C-alpha cells in the first residue's frame, strides 16, 4: 500500500477545510492522477514537491511519501 500525504499551503485553506489530504494506492501512481484524485483544481497547482525535489506531473510515485502542492502566486 502506497500512502500519500498531500500538504496544502495557506493559499488552499480558503477552499479546503484541512491543510492535508491523505490518499492510498495499491500501485504506483503519477502526480497528475494524485492531483485529480485529491480534487484540487489543477490550474492552481504550479509546482509539486516530493521531499526536496520539484517534480513534473508525469513523475511516478512508487513509495509512501509527503507531497506539497505549490500554487502560482501572482501580484502586481
Secondary structure by P-SEA (a helix, b strand, c coil): cbbbbbbbcccccccccccbbbbbbcccccaaaaaaaaccccccccccccccccccccccccccbbbbbbcccccc
